[in-house]
Amino acid sequence: MKILQSNELGEEIRSYWTERAKGYSEYNQQEMADARRIMWKRKLLSLLEEKFPDRKPSEIRILDAGTGPGFFAILLAESGYQVTAVDATEEMLKEAKRNAGELSGGIVWKTEDVQKLHVDNDSFDAVVTRNVTWNLPDPEAAYREWYRVLKKGGVLYNFDADWYGHLFDKEKRSGYEQDRRQVEEKEFEDYYEGTDIERMENIARQVPLSRLERPQWDVEAMEEAGFCNVFCDEEVWKEVWTEEEIVNNSSSPVFLLYGEKM
């Protein structure tokens, strides 16, 4: 394993996702075309409507942090929310704009590092993010930035999972291997095939969150960043995952981290 310095690690992460942008976009297009679109949209809108019951979507500004090929940004924009979508990878933003189609002109797209945003304080009513935090060299900085750019009374919805804890934990490794066997037995698509597993695992071994207990670490980091009313929904996967996703990832279920800026 090649050990990377912090600046080299950030560049390697951007390079990896630049090269994977097209393939990841194709995966997002599949999500948009099947039941996952409905499941995720229902969950997002229910969270926002519960938080902002007396406000119209057009009055609510949302930051999609690490938008990738634009999945969340598209779902929110088509529901009438004001969306700013940022990603560190220009190729991902190109894919996101293509995926958004006619909606693209109504979304603000920015090439940004979510750990160091060029955004004013108190700018957004909500920050949403999915499958981003695990992949960051400095997740604590990201939590501080997301807190900073939220308005008072704003909220963070962070969907993530302990994707690579199996690289450091024998029990988690056993679960990961069982997932791969179940996928083969059920003849489902294996989501790990077609990716550069060796390169991704080299990155995952060097970012901090693969070694830490999640989501417990995240709850503490959010509180240290200033968030109030922090909690984690560890069963949200039941609302947003299809059977195929559950079989692929049963040992690393997606969770939802929630926190408010008071």
Disulfide bonds with the S-S distance in Angstrom:
none
